[in-house]
Amino acid sequence: MMLGERLKQARKAAGESQRSLAQKVGISAQAISKYERDLDTPSSGVLQGLARVLGVKVEYFFRTRRPVLVNAVFRSRHPKMPKKQQSIVLNQVQEWLERYLEVEDLWPNEMNNPDLPTYTIEKLEDVESAANQLREHWQIGFDSIDNLMELLEDKGIKIGLIQGVERFDACTLETDEGLPVIAIRAGHPGDRQRFSLAHELGHIVMDPCENVDPEKASNRFAGAFLVPAEAARRELGLCRRGIHSYELHLLKHKYGLSMQAWIHRAAELGIVADGVARSLLHLFRSEGWHKTEPGDQLPSEVPQRMERMIMRAYADGLISESRSAELLGKSLAEYWREVKNEHQLPAEMCNGH
């Protein structure tokens, strides 16, 4: 991959035009155009300026690994994301995934192959069976899943947190080598994040027939996978005339499914009547809880597989400090500072030892 293509990819990921990037770096838009068409090569000083403005390391422009992304399916709070915003997201995914796969290439014989069966969905009710069959296939039982992100990484799905854009929630895609990828927007509460992950998992493992809406099927799958019917009936009973909001809050923290998603789950299983569900959801909307649910928020999950691989390679001397920083996407000083604050670790553990 030529430097010009790398520059264009980073510019689009940052949402910059050639003109806006040129102004920030202090060069002409014509120069940016020539760089992107490989008609000219930026000096080291200009290259450093481009890297600074675009938020990448200089090493980024010289990477050789470039996976081709195909079959992207976006999940958004809005009906459809504009093409420009989709392009920003895909370029951010591309940049992260390149680093991820370069780390995996250090141990080509140790990478786990995806364990992802496919289930044909002829009608919406088939989703319940698909979710149960996948749990049985993975031998994880029918209780709550402690760390959904860790589970999906263990099953061969590449998961990345990206900044995305305002309308973006998540997307599912794959590489030209058939590797499944899920990208999630960083900063979402844990319950919303887990629902997005389970929703995207539905897109990966289900094959809906033409008469089945893929989005409705994936929404149903998310609830069924996070809270199987057996667990929902065990927790709520077979038939309820109402559910207390605090009960929903407790269930949210046990299963990682939002209070509102629990209401939908109870309705689709016939545990509460549709009228009861509508009344509960109206309460959430009238109180403003449909945007931010009441009580303490569920902590979000963080994908750690890539980070563990980088630390392993660094400790074994397979990669240098600068290479570690480039793969992490930040300086080691910044990385250790974040680790120390997040995990309350002693300084001795956060200085490269």
VOGU-3710 file (C-alpha; in Angstrom, 3 decimals, decimal comma):
1> mmlgerlkqa> 0,000/0,000/0,000  1,445/3,365/-1,046  1,906/6,317/1,309  -0,675/8,348/-0,632  -3,410/5,816/-0,023  -2,511/5,711/3,676  -2,728/9,487/3,890  -6,130/9,507/2,181  -7,420/6,811/4,547  -6,261/8,704/7,651
11> rkaagesqrs> -7,726/11,970/6,343  -11,133/10,385/5,764  -11,046/8,678/9,161  -10,485/12,097/10,749  -13,311/13,640/8,714  -10,978/16,190/7,095  -11,130/17,557/3,557  -7,915/18,140/1,627  -8,359/21,888/2,163  -9,002/21,701/5,933
21> laqkvgisaq> -6,066/19,329/6,447  -3,766/21,563/4,408  -4,726/24,623/6,491  -4,013/22,832/9,763  -0,630/21,547/8,584  0,331/24,832/6,915  0,679/23,627/3,324  -1,465/23,897/0,185  -4,434/21,702/-0,704  -2,653/21,040/-3,993
31> aiskyerdld> 0,254/19,524/-2,057  -2,137/17,189/-0,194  -3,650/16,150/-3,515  -0,207/15,330/-4,934  0,752/13,346/-1,820  -2,441/11,282/-2,016  -1,859/10,520/-5,702  1,790/9,641/-4,964  2,943/12,385/-7,341  5,084/13,888/-4,578
41> tpssgvlqgl> 6,506/12,776/-1,215  6,142/14,898/1,937  9,274/15,884/3,818  9,839/14,441/7,287  8,630/17,690/8,866  5,426/17,744/6,827  4,906/14,050/7,531  5,131/14,715/11,263  2,627/17,553/10,899  0,225/15,335/8,990
51> arvlgvkvey> 0,532/12,617/11,632  -0,086/15,126/14,436  -3,207/16,617/12,856  -4,633/13,230/11,850  -3,925/11,640/15,248  -1,707/8,820/13,990  1,918/7,791/14,419  4,358/8,519/11,582  4,884/4,747/11,335  1,260/4,440/10,267
61> ffrtrrpvlv> 2,089/5,781/6,798  4,500/2,890/6,170  2,424/-0,132/7,221  2,170/-2,989/4,731  -0,872/-4,901/6,046  -4,185/-3,685/4,618  -7,235/-5,946/5,041  -10,137/-5,376/2,663  -13,425/-4,747/4,512  -16,646/-6,136/3,035
71> navfrsrhpk> -20,326/-6,661/3,912  -20,591/-3,815/6,420  -23,881/-3,613/8,359  -24,373/-0,482/10,476  -26,447/-0,084/13,632  -27,519/3,468/14,350  -30,124/5,341/16,365  -31,085/7,012/13,085  -32,691/5,240/10,110  -29,645/5,555/7,898
81> mpkkqqsivl> -26,190/7,019/8,296  -24,993/9,322/5,481  -22,352/7,820/3,216  -19,743/10,303/4,430  -20,233/9,241/8,044  -20,110/5,574/7,059  -16,809/6,297/5,299  -15,374/7,930/8,447  -16,341/4,891/10,531  -14,965/2,368/8,020
91> nqvqewlery> -11,645/4,169/7,784  -11,348/4,222/11,589  -12,122/0,501/11,649  -9,523/-0,060/8,921  -6,812/1,739/10,917  -7,541/-0,188/14,141  -7,884/-3,555/12,385  -4,562/-3,163/10,598  -2,834/-2,810/13,968  -4,795/-5,750/15,389
101> levedlwpne> -3,851/-8,106/12,542  -0,204/-7,023/12,628  -0,081/-8,069/16,281  -1,696/-11,426/15,461  0,880/-11,995/12,716  3,540/-12,313/15,438  2,018/-15,699/16,366  0,442/-17,034/13,149  0,040/-20,574/14,526  -1,696/-19,581/17,755
111> mnnpdlptyt> -4,671/-17,587/16,485  -8,079/-19,084/17,259  -10,320/-19,792/14,280  -13,845/-18,352/14,426  -16,346/-20,727/16,034  -19,514/-19,320/14,507  -22,263/-21,621/13,229  -25,007/-20,239/10,985  -28,736/-20,523/11,718  -31,438/-20,114/9,085
121> iekledvesa> -34,308/-17,901/10,269  -37,570/-18,622/8,427  -39,752/-16,649/10,870  -39,068/-14,274/13,740  -39,860/-16,919/16,364  -36,911/-19,013/15,085  -34,575/-16,441/16,660  -35,205/-17,843/20,148  -34,040/-21,274/19,031  -30,975/-19,829/17,292
131> anqlrehwqi> -29,896/-17,980/20,452  -30,346/-21,124/22,566  -28,510/-23,313/20,060  -25,541/-20,954/19,991  -25,333/-21,004/23,802  -25,436/-24,811/23,701  -22,804/-24,908/20,940  -20,500/-22,693/23,000  -21,365/-24,636/26,171  -22,024/-21,518/28,246
141> gfdsidnlme> -25,313/-22,578/29,845  -28,329/-20,319/30,220  -27,281/-17,977/33,006  -25,957/-14,414/32,760  -22,772/-13,787/30,761  -20,161/-12,021/32,904  -18,106/-10,498/30,075  -19,718/-10,641/26,643  -16,819/-8,927/24,904  -14,309/-11,449/26,255
151> lledkgikig> -16,556/-14,333/25,185  -16,856/-13,083/21,608  -13,113/-12,457/21,342  -12,474/-16,017/22,552  -14,761/-17,277/19,776  -12,687/-15,570/17,076  -14,500/-12,257/16,553  -12,284/-9,172/16,289  -13,766/-6,435/18,490  -12,658/-2,819/18,503
161> liqgverfda> -13,770/0,364/20,245  -13,625/3,355/17,902  -14,622/7,008/18,214  -16,976/6,783/15,255  -19,444/9,624/14,675  -22,461/10,910/16,599  -24,998/8,697/14,835  -22,891/5,550/15,003  -23,551/2,741/17,495  -21,935/-0,368/16,021
171> ctletdeglp> -21,253/-2,236/12,802  -20,562/-5,769/11,690  -18,280/-6,546/8,778  -15,683/-9,032/7,662  -12,312/-9,025/5,973  -11,639/-10,440/2,539  -10,135/-13,414/4,414  -13,501/-14,114/6,056  -12,597/-12,844/9,541  -15,645/-11,508/11,464
181> viairaghpg> -15,299/-8,009/12,895  -17,483/-5,954/15,257  -16,760/-2,277/15,848  -18,468/-0,500/18,771  -18,519/3,207/19,470  -16,472/4,008/22,574  -18,125/5,655/25,572  -21,495/3,896/25,598  -22,929/2,578/28,905  -22,408/-1,126/29,493
191> drqrfslahe> -26,012/-2,213/28,891  -26,264/-0,360/25,597  -22,843/-1,668/24,567  -23,761/-5,292/25,364  -27,036/-5,034/23,443  -25,144/-3,660/20,428  -22,624/-6,507/20,653  -25,340/-9,153/20,884  -27,254/-7,466/18,051  -24,157/-7,568/15,820
201> lghivmdpce> -23,536/-11,192/16,810  -27,035/-11,904/15,508  -26,088/-10,443/12,133  -23,066/-12,766/12,052  -24,711/-16,082/12,984  -28,215/-15,700/11,492  -29,289/-16,083/7,882  -32,786/-14,546/7,698  -35,109/-15,477/4,839  -36,493/-12,702/2,643
211> nvdpekasnr> -39,695/-12,369/4,681  -37,755/-11,711/7,933  -36,505/-8,196/8,742  -32,770/-8,585/9,621  -32,832/-5,699/12,112  -35,893/-6,986/13,960  -34,360/-10,450/14,018  -31,065/-9,149/15,420  -32,876/-7,101/18,076  -34,800/-10,200/19,132
221> fagaflvpae> -31,578/-12,228/19,088  -29,808/-9,711/21,354  -32,469/-10,054/24,040  -32,730/-13,837/23,647  -28,978/-14,376/23,798  -28,392/-12,115/26,813  -31,498/-13,360/28,644  -32,716/-16,775/27,432  -36,438/-17,475/27,829  -35,642/-20,006/30,549
231> aarrelglcr> -33,776/-17,372/32,578  -36,416/-14,680/31,999  -39,203/-16,933/33,279  -37,085/-18,028/36,214  -36,477/-14,412/37,212  -39,899/-12,926/36,445  -42,288/-15,858/36,632  -44,676/-17,062/33,957  -47,240/-14,270/34,150  -47,025/-10,804/35,713
241> rgihsyelhl> -49,503/-7,948/36,083  -46,657/-5,474/36,502  -42,920/-5,186/37,177  -41,389/-2,739/39,649  -38,774/-0,413/38,152  -36,259/-1,330/40,884  -36,712/-5,005/40,036  -35,783/-4,116/36,463  -32,748/-2,226/37,744  -31,521/-5,281/39,680
251> lkhkyglsmq> -32,030/-7,538/36,674  -30,172/-5,077/34,477  -27,095/-5,384/36,685  -27,310/-9,184/36,835  -27,710/-9,836/33,100  -26,285/-6,697/31,500  -29,536/-5,992/29,656  -31,141/-2,558/29,972  -34,323/-2,033/31,969  -36,218/-1,094/28,805
261> awihraaelg> -34,927/-4,166/26,968  -36,145/-6,282/29,901  -39,629/-4,819/29,387  -39,546/-5,740/25,696  -38,231/-9,196/26,595  -41,045/-9,800/29,085  -43,623/-8,740/26,484  -42,287/-10,870/23,628  -42,285/-13,945/25,925  -45,854/-13,250/27,070
271> ivadgvarsl> -44,822/-12,694/30,686  -46,574/-9,306/30,666  -49,357/-8,131/28,379  -48,520/-5,638/25,637  -50,553/-2,998/27,461  -48,449/-3,417/30,607  -45,251/-3,115/28,561  -46,525/0,038/26,861  -47,417/1,545/30,236  -43,938/0,817/31,622
281> lhlfrsegwh> -42,217/2,220/28,557  -44,424/5,326/28,754  -43,227/5,831/32,339  -39,601/5,722/31,167  -40,283/8,237/28,422  -42,279/10,621/30,632  -39,487/10,616/33,249  -36,733/10,994/30,663  -35,362/7,582/31,587  -35,495/6,380/27,966
291> ktepgdqlps> -32,285/8,349/27,336  -30,466/7,706/30,609  -31,893/4,969/32,792  -32,178/5,689/36,541  -29,666/4,450/39,090  -26,017/3,540/38,773  -24,917/2,740/35,254  -23,584/-0,611/34,137  -19,813/-0,340/33,513  -18,819/-0,724/29,887
301> evpqrmermi> -16,560/-3,591/28,783  -13,182/-3,185/27,121  -11,652/-5,574/24,540  -8,320/-6,714/25,971  -7,052/-9,444/23,650  -5,049/-7,094/21,421  -3,598/-5,326/24,463  -2,518/-8,653/26,004  -0,815/-9,699/22,763  1,108/-6,421/22,575
311> mrayadglis> 2,269/-6,724/26,202  3,351/-10,308/25,537  5,348/-9,308/22,455  6,927/-6,358/24,272  7,884/-8,461/27,315  9,402/-11,162/25,073  11,435/-8,586/23,142  9,635/-9,282/19,857  8,789/-5,613/19,394  10,440/-2,383/20,515
321> esrsaellgk> 8,971/0,345/22,705  8,243/2,525/19,665  6,648/-0,403/17,841  4,513/-1,168/20,916  3,346/2,442/20,990  2,497/2,378/17,285  0,430/-0,801/17,679  -1,323/0,564/20,778  -2,089/3,799/18,958  -0,590/5,930/21,755
331> slaeywrevk> 2,749/6,537/23,478  3,754/4,085/26,207  3,892/6,964/28,692  0,233/7,741/27,960  -0,653/4,042/27,999  0,982/3,379/31,399  -0,635/6,488/32,844  -4,087/5,246/31,780  -3,383/1,748/33,093  -2,194/3,070/36,457
341> nehqlpaemc> -5,288/5,232/36,921  -7,774/2,623/35,754  -6,411/-0,347/37,705  -4,838/1,506/40,680  -1,516/-0,206/40,067  1,784/0,731/41,720  4,193/2,800/39,651  6,636/-0,134/39,532  4,176/-2,065/37,362  3,551/0,864/35,039
351> ngh> 6,980/1,781/33,763  7,588/-0,981/31,281  8,560/-3,764/33,727
//
